Amino acid sequence: MKATHLMLAVVMVLSSPALAERPDRSRLIGTTIYSSDGAEVGTIADVSLDESGRLSAVRIDAAARLGFGTRRVEIPGSAVTIVRGVAVLAVPKEAVELLPSVDVQETNADQ
């Protein structure tokens, strides 16, 4: 059932970007984020908003490349869509796995 809801959210994101919600930073942190192919890729650790309140960047705690522990990666806000409380990336899981890690100290300094 959960997979059906996820796939429905992915279809909605890809077919109708006008349904995207305005981000609420406090509600997004800790939310699970999914790739465009429906795979769970991590948890939102931090969100950066621009002056108009749109997502400028999302930092997620994703699985490490070898599967041991987690690493923090940054995704441009334009690649993330929030629909009905579900965060979906515009890229597949494999693309997230190839992203370089960002320094956790660097992300905490932005706050």
PyRosetta script that sets phi, psi and omega in degrees:
from pyrosetta import init, pose_from_sequence

init()
pose = pose_from_sequence("MKATHLMLAVVMVLSSPALAERPDRSRLIGTTIYSSDGAEVGTIADVSLDESGRLSAVRIDAAARLGFGTRRVEIPGSAVTIVRGVAVLAVPKEAVELLPSVDVQETNADQ")
pose.set_psi(1, -42.9)
pose.set_omega(1, -179.6)
pose.set_phi(2, -63.0)
pose.set_psi(2, -39.4)
pose.set_omega(2, 179.1)
pose.set_phi(3, -64.1)
pose.set_psi(3, -36.4)
pose.set_omega(3, 178.0)
pose.set_phi(4, -63.3)
pose.set_psi(4, -44.2)
pose.set_omega(4, 178.3)
pose.set_phi(5, -64.3)
pose.set_psi(5, -40.0)
pose.set_omega(5, 179.4)
pose.set_phi(6, -64.0)
pose.set_psi(6, -47.3)
pose.set_omega(6, -179.6)
pose.set_phi(7, -64.0)
pose.set_psi(7, -36.5)
pose.set_omega(7, 175.9)
pose.set_phi(8, -62.0)
pose.set_psi(8, -43.0)
pose.set_omega(8, 178.1)
pose.set_phi(9, -63.2)
pose.set_psi(9, -41.2)
pose.set_omega(9, 178.9)
pose.set_phi(10, -63.2)
pose.set_psi(10, -44.7)
pose.set_omega(10, 178.8)
pose.set_phi(11, -61.6)
pose.set_psi(11, -42.4)
pose.set_omega(11, 179.7)
pose.set_phi(12, -63.7)
pose.set_psi(12, -41.0)
pose.set_omega(12, 180.0)
pose.set_phi(13, -64.2)
pose.set_psi(13, -46.8)
pose.set_omega(13, -176.6)
pose.set_phi(14, -72.0)
pose.set_psi(14, -27.1)
pose.set_omega(14, -176.1)
pose.set_phi(15, -97.8)
pose.set_psi(15, -21.9)
pose.set_omega(15, -174.9)
pose.set_phi(16, -147.6)
pose.set_psi(16, 81.0)
pose.set_omega(16, -179.1)
pose.set_phi(17, -65.7)
pose.set_psi(17, -14.4)
pose.set_omega(17, 179.7)
pose.set_phi(18, -67.2)
pose.set_psi(18, -16.7)
pose.set_omega(18, -179.8)
pose.set_phi(19, -82.6)
pose.set_psi(19, -4.7)
pose.set_omega(19, -176.2)
pose.set_phi(20, -61.3)
pose.set_psi(20, 142.4)
pose.set_omega(20, -179.6)
pose.set_phi(21, -88.5)
pose.set_psi(21, 155.4)
pose.set_omega(21, 171.7)
pose.set_phi(22, -74.8)
pose.set_psi(22, 136.1)
pose.set_omega(22, -174.3)
pose.set_phi(23, -72.0)
pose.set_psi(23, 141.8)
pose.set_omega(23, 172.1)
pose.set_phi(24, -116.4)
pose.set_psi(24, 104.9)
pose.set_omega(24, -172.3)
pose.set_phi(25, -50.5)
pose.set_psi(25, -48.1)
pose.set_omega(25, -175.5)
pose.set_phi(26, -66.0)
pose.set_psi(26, -31.4)
pose.set_omega(26, 179.9)
pose.set_phi(27, -82.4)
pose.set_psi(27, -23.1)
pose.set_omega(27, -178.8)
pose.set_phi(28, -78.2)
pose.set_psi(28, -36.0)
pose.set_omega(28, -177.8)
pose.set_phi(29, -63.3)
pose.set_psi(29, 126.7)
pose.set_omega(29, -177.1)
pose.set_phi(30, 95.8)
pose.set_psi(30, -7.7)
pose.set_omega(30, -179.8)
pose.set_phi(31, -76.5)
pose.set_psi(31, 140.5)
pose.set_omega(31, 174.5)
pose.set_phi(32, -70.7)
pose.set_psi(32, 141.0)
pose.set_omega(32, 179.2)
pose.set_phi(33, -119.9)
pose.set_psi(33, 140.4)
pose.set_omega(33, -175.8)
pose.set_phi(34, -115.6)
pose.set_psi(34, 151.6)
pose.set_omega(34, 176.4)
pose.set_phi(35, -83.3)
pose.set_psi(35, 171.3)
pose.set_omega(35, -179.7)
pose.set_phi(36, -65.7)
pose.set_psi(36, -21.4)
pose.set_omega(36, 177.7)
pose.set_phi(37, -92.8)
pose.set_psi(37, 11.1)
pose.set_omega(37, 173.2)
pose.set_phi(38, 88.6)
pose.set_psi(38, 2.9)
pose.set_omega(38, -179.4)
pose.set_phi(39, -85.3)
pose.set_psi(39, 141.9)
pose.set_omega(39, 174.0)
pose.set_phi(40, -74.2)
pose.set_psi(40, 123.0)
pose.set_omega(40, -175.7)
pose.set_phi(41, -111.4)
pose.set_psi(41, -11.5)
pose.set_omega(41, 178.6)
pose.set_phi(42, 162.3)
pose.set_psi(42, -163.9)
pose.set_omega(42, -179.4)
pose.set_phi(43, -126.2)
pose.set_psi(43, 138.4)
pose.set_omega(43, 179.3)
pose.set_phi(44, -69.5)
pose.set_psi(44, 122.7)
pose.set_omega(44, -179.0)
pose.set_phi(45, -101.5)
pose.set_psi(45, -29.7)
pose.set_omega(45, -177.9)
pose.set_phi(46, -158.8)
pose.set_psi(46, 151.5)
pose.set_omega(46, -178.6)
pose.set_phi(47, -134.1)
pose.set_psi(47, 134.8)
pose.set_omega(47, 173.4)
pose.set_phi(48, -112.6)
pose.set_psi(48, 132.2)
pose.set_omega(48, 178.8)
pose.set_phi(49, -112.0)
pose.set_psi(49, 148.6)
pose.set_omega(49, 175.6)
pose.set_phi(50, -86.4)
pose.set_psi(50, -175.4)
pose.set_omega(50, -175.9)
pose.set_phi(51, -61.8)
pose.set_psi(51, -28.5)
pose.set_omega(51, -178.5)
pose.set_phi(52, -90.6)
pose.set_psi(52, 2.9)
pose.set_omega(52, 177.5)
pose.set_phi(53, 88.0)
pose.set_psi(53, 9.4)
pose.set_omega(53, 177.1)
pose.set_phi(54, -90.5)
pose.set_psi(54, 155.7)
pose.set_omega(54, 178.2)
pose.set_phi(55, -64.0)
pose.set_psi(55, 128.2)
pose.set_omega(55, 172.9)
pose.set_phi(56, -105.6)
pose.set_psi(56, -30.0)
pose.set_omega(56, 176.7)
pose.set_phi(57, -159.8)
pose.set_psi(57, 150.3)
pose.set_omega(57, 176.2)
pose.set_phi(58, -129.9)
pose.set_psi(58, 128.2)
pose.set_omega(58, 175.9)
pose.set_phi(59, -105.0)
pose.set_psi(59, 130.1)
pose.set_omega(59, -177.5)
pose.set_phi(60, -123.5)
pose.set_psi(60, 149.0)
pose.set_omega(60, 171.3)
pose.set_phi(61, -91.8)
pose.set_psi(61, 109.2)
pose.set_omega(61, -177.5)
pose.set_phi(62, -112.5)
pose.set_psi(62, 162.4)
pose.set_omega(62, 178.0)
pose.set_phi(63, -62.5)
pose.set_psi(63, 142.9)
pose.set_omega(63, 176.3)
pose.set_phi(64, -66.5)
pose.set_psi(64, 158.0)
pose.set_omega(64, -174.9)
pose.set_phi(65, -57.8)
pose.set_psi(65, -36.4)
pose.set_omega(65, -179.9)
pose.set_phi(66, -94.1)
pose.set_psi(66, 3.0)
pose.set_omega(66, 176.6)
pose.set_phi(67, 89.0)
pose.set_psi(67, 2.9)
pose.set_omega(67, 179.7)
pose.set_phi(68, -104.1)
pose.set_psi(68, 110.3)
pose.set_omega(68, 178.4)
pose.set_phi(69, 80.7)
pose.set_psi(69, -163.0)
pose.set_omega(69, -179.4)
pose.set_phi(70, -130.7)
pose.set_psi(70, 164.8)
pose.set_omega(70, 174.5)
pose.set_phi(71, -140.4)
pose.set_psi(71, 156.0)
pose.set_omega(71, -179.3)
pose.set_phi(72, -100.8)
pose.set_psi(72, 129.1)
pose.set_omega(72, 177.0)
pose.set_phi(73, -125.5)
pose.set_psi(73, 156.9)
pose.set_omega(73, 179.8)
pose.set_phi(74, -113.9)
pose.set_psi(74, 134.2)
pose.set_omega(74, -179.7)
pose.set_phi(75, -118.3)
pose.set_psi(75, 135.1)
pose.set_omega(75, 174.7)
pose.set_phi(76, -61.0)
pose.set_psi(76, 143.4)
pose.set_omega(76, -179.4)
pose.set_phi(77, -59.9)
pose.set_psi(77, -28.9)
pose.set_omega(77, 179.5)
pose.set_phi(78, -66.9)
pose.set_psi(78, -16.3)
pose.set_omega(78, -179.6)
pose.set_phi(79, -94.6)
pose.set_psi(79, 3.6)
pose.set_omega(79, -177.3)
pose.set_phi(80, -120.5)
pose.set_psi(80, 134.4)
pose.set_omega(80, 176.0)
pose.set_phi(81, -127.9)
pose.set_psi(81, 136.5)
pose.set_omega(81, 177.9)
pose.set_phi(82, -109.2)
pose.set_psi(82, 120.0)
pose.set_omega(82, 179.1)
pose.set_phi(83, -131.5)
pose.set_psi(83, 119.2)
pose.set_omega(83, 178.5)
pose.set_phi(84, 50.7)
pose.set_psi(84, 43.3)
pose.set_omega(84, 177.1)
pose.set_phi(85, 80.3)
pose.set_psi(85, 2.7)
pose.set_omega(85, 179.5)
pose.set_phi(86, -106.3)
pose.set_psi(86, 128.3)
pose.set_omega(86, 177.4)
pose.set_phi(87, -95.4)
pose.set_psi(87, 125.0)
pose.set_omega(87, -177.5)
pose.set_phi(88, -129.4)
pose.set_psi(88, 132.8)
pose.set_omega(88, 176.6)
pose.set_phi(89, -86.3)
pose.set_psi(89, 155.9)
pose.set_omega(89, 176.8)
pose.set_phi(90, -91.2)
pose.set_psi(90, 14.4)
pose.set_omega(90, -178.7)
pose.set_phi(91, -129.8)
pose.set_psi(91, 154.3)
pose.set_omega(91, 178.5)
pose.set_phi(92, -75.7)
pose.set_psi(92, 166.8)
pose.set_omega(92, -178.8)
pose.set_phi(93, -56.0)
pose.set_psi(93, -40.3)
pose.set_omega(93, -178.3)
pose.set_phi(94, -60.2)
pose.set_psi(94, -35.8)
pose.set_omega(94, 178.9)
pose.set_phi(95, -67.3)
pose.set_psi(95, -37.0)
pose.set_omega(95, 178.1)
pose.set_phi(96, -66.3)
pose.set_psi(96, -38.7)
pose.set_omega(96, -179.9)
pose.set_phi(97, -63.9)
pose.set_psi(97, -26.1)
pose.set_omega(97, -179.2)
pose.set_phi(98, -87.0)
pose.set_psi(98, -10.4)
pose.set_omega(98, -179.1)
pose.set_phi(99, -67.2)
pose.set_psi(99, 143.6)
pose.set_omega(99, 176.1)
pose.set_phi(100, -73.8)
pose.set_psi(100, 152.1)
pose.set_omega(100, 176.1)
pose.set_phi(101, -74.3)
pose.set_psi(101, 147.7)
pose.set_omega(101, 173.2)
pose.set_phi(102, -106.7)
pose.set_psi(102, 154.4)
pose.set_omega(102, -179.2)
pose.set_phi(103, -72.0)
pose.set_psi(103, 127.6)
pose.set_omega(103, 179.8)
pose.set_phi(104, -63.1)
pose.set_psi(104, -36.3)
pose.set_omega(104, 177.8)
pose.set_phi(105, -61.4)
pose.set_psi(105, -39.8)
pose.set_omega(105, 178.9)
pose.set_phi(106, -63.2)
pose.set_psi(106, -40.7)
pose.set_omega(106, -179.0)
pose.set_phi(107, -70.7)
pose.set_psi(107, -34.4)
pose.set_omega(107, 178.9)
pose.set_phi(108, -72.5)
pose.set_psi(108, -27.7)
pose.set_omega(108, 179.4)
pose.set_phi(109, -70.4)
pose.set_psi(109, -22.8)
pose.set_omega(109, 179.4)
pose.set_phi(110, -72.2)
pose.set_psi(110, -17.5)
pose.set_omega(110, -173.5)
pose.set_phi(111, -83.0)
pose.dump_pdb("model.pdb")
